[in-house]
Amino acid sequence: MTRLTSKSPSVSDALNTRFSCRAFLDKPVPSADINAIIETAIRAPSGGNLQPWHVWAVQGAPLKSFVDDIQKKLPNAPVGEGAEYEIYPPKLKDPYRTRRDSLGAALYDSIGIARADKIGRMQQFANNFRFFNAPCALFFAVDKNMQEGQWSDTGMLIQSMMLLARERGLHTCPQEAWAIWSPSVKKFLDIPDTMTFFCALAIGYADTDAKINAFESPRAPLNEIVKYVGF
């Protein structure tokens, strides 16, 4: 599968070529592209048309300053400051736990970081908090009185943005990892306490020479996750 393509793809192409980009070029994204992606993505569906999402788009000097601030905090807080929600269930059962563990092992193996290399793994994990060098980042929050349905709606908005980014030759990386820095993110963006910070989305041009961008996460076979009835 050719994933690093710059042509304008169909929806199927966008889905098949989308991946979590973990190495971006130091190349600015035109503001017009970001605006167009956001303005189109808000056509995403939401139950009762609540449109429960809140979005912050950041680039340039403000983003660099924020990243520098987090990098200064990382040595004393390698696991962040604490998320406002459970990113994964506390007692993750199989097959989900195996899928998660297998993905992590395969990802690090793809870039030559051994399982026993804790420093190397921590350094790679820390790249999350540089947005993998992406020049632009989107942040998402929902009101605290919202429930699972509205979080699902926000996920559809984010997915729409990722596919629209592919249409413009861009790549993205959805980053729930940023949830562990919720206090700093909320202070930086002046997100009120009445909202829960959900995640960030790195967006930019993929570094096609980066080995990590050749990694492809597997998908479970259809018969493991889909039941056809009446077909």
N, C-alpha and C positions, 0 to 999 in steps of 0.2 A: 504494500500500500504506500503510495506516494503522499506524504503528509505535509511536506514543506513546499507548498505551491503558492504562487503569488497571483494566479488567475482568479477571476471572480467566480466562485463555485455555486452550484445549485445547493438546495437545502441538504440533499443527500451527501454531496461533496463536502459541505461545511461540517456535517456531523462526522464524516469519515476522516476528515483531515484535521479536525479539532483535537488538540491534546493539551495537557497541562504543561505549558512552556516554562522551562526552568532556566532559561538563558536567553536574554534579550540583547539586541544590538543597542548601542548608545546612539540612537537615532530618534529624533523627536517625532511624535505623531501629530499631524495637523489638527488643530482645535476643531476645524470643521468636521473632521471624521468622527471625533469623539462626540460632538454635538449631534451629528446625524444618527450615530448608533443609539444614543440615549433617547432621542426624540422618537425614533422608530420602535425601540424596545418597549417603551411604555404603552404600546398597543398590546402587550402581553395580557392574558386574561387574569381576572381576579374575581373570586366569589363575591357576588353582590356589588361588583365594581368598586370595592373598597379601595383598591390601589394602595395597599398598606405599606408600601415600600418608601424608604427615604434614602436618597442617593447623594453622595458627595464625590465630585470629580476633582482630582488634584494632580498637578504636574509642576514642572519647573522648580524654582527656588523653594517654594513652600514644601514640596515633597522631599527635596533633598535635605532640607533642614530637619524635617520630621524623622527621616531615616537616620540621619546623623545622631539625633537625640536617642533613638532606640539603640543604636550601635553602642553608644556610651553606657547605656543601662544594662546591656546584655551580659557583660562579665559578672556582674553581681546578681543578675536575675536571669539565668539561662533558660528557665521555663516560664518567663514572663511574670505578669502581675496577677493573673487569674482571669478566666473567662466568666461571662455572666450566664452561661448555660453549659450543659454537658455536651461537649463536641461529639463524643461517642457514648453509648450506654456504659455505665460503670461496670456491668458484668456482660461484656460482649460475648455472645455464644457463637458456636459454629453454625453455618459455614462462614459467618461474617468475620469472626476473629482470624480464621485461617487466611481468608482473602486479604485482610489488612496486613497481617504479618508477612505473607508471601510477597505482597506488593513492595513493602519496604525493603525486604531482603533483595529482591530482584532489581529495584531501582539503584540501591547502593552498589550492588555487584556490577551493574552496567557501566559504572564510572570508576570501577576499581577500588572501591572502599570496602575493606573486609569487615565482617560482622564484629570482629574483636577490636576494630579501630574506632574506639569511642570518640576520640578527638576529631577524627576525620568525619564521622557521622554528625557530630555536633556542629562542625564548621559548615557542612552542607546544609543542615537544618537552619542554621543562622542566615543562610542566603534568602530564606523566605522573607526575612525582615529587611532586605534590601530590594524587595519586589523583584528579585532576580535581575536587577539592573533595568527593569522596565521604566520608561520615561513617564508613564502615566498610571495612576491607580484610581479605582473606584471603590468607595466604601458604602456599606449597606447597613441600615438599622430599621427596626420595627418597633412600634409602640408596645410597651410592656403588657398592655391589656389584650394584645392580639394572641391568637392561638395557633394550633398546628396548621389549620387551613391557610392562614395568612402567611405563615412561614413558607408553605408550599408555593403560594402565589409569588412570593419574593424569589424563590428558586427559579420559577418560570421566567421571571424578568431577567435574572442573571444568565440563564441559558440563552435567552433571546439575544442578549448582548454579545455572548460568546460567538454565536452563529453569525450575527451581523458583522462582527469583527473579521471573521474569515472572509466575508464578502468583500472586504476592503483590503485583503492581503495581510491582515494583522493576526496576531495570536494572543492568547490570554492564559492566565493561570488563576483559577478560583482558589482563594486562600482563607480557609477557616482558621489556619494557624494564627492569623492576626487576632483572633478572639482572645488569646491569652494576654494581649496587651490592651485590653478594653479600656482601662482607666486612662492610659496615655492617649489612645485614639480619640476617646470622647473629649478629653481636654483639648487636644489639638484641633478638632473639628467643631468644638462647642456643641456636642450632642447632648441634649438634655437628659436628666436622670429618668425621665418618663419613657425613654427609649432603651432598647437593648441593641448594642452593637453586634451585628451578625458576622460579617466577613468582609474581606477585600477582594478585589479583582485586579491583578496586574494586566496591563495591556500595552502592546508594542509590536515591534518587528522581531521575529525569531532569529536567533543566531544559528544559521544552518550548519555551521562548523562545530557547534558544541555537541560533544558526545551525548550528553544527557538528553538532548532533544531528539535523539534517535530511539529513546526508550519508549516502548508502547505497552501500556497496561493491558492485561488480558481481560476478557469478558467470560463470564460463566456460560456454559452451553445453554441453548434455548430450553431444552427439556428440563433444566434445573430450575428455571425461573418462570417459565410460561406454561400455562395449561390452556389448551384450545378446547372449547366446548361448542359443539354444533357445526364444526367445520368439516 
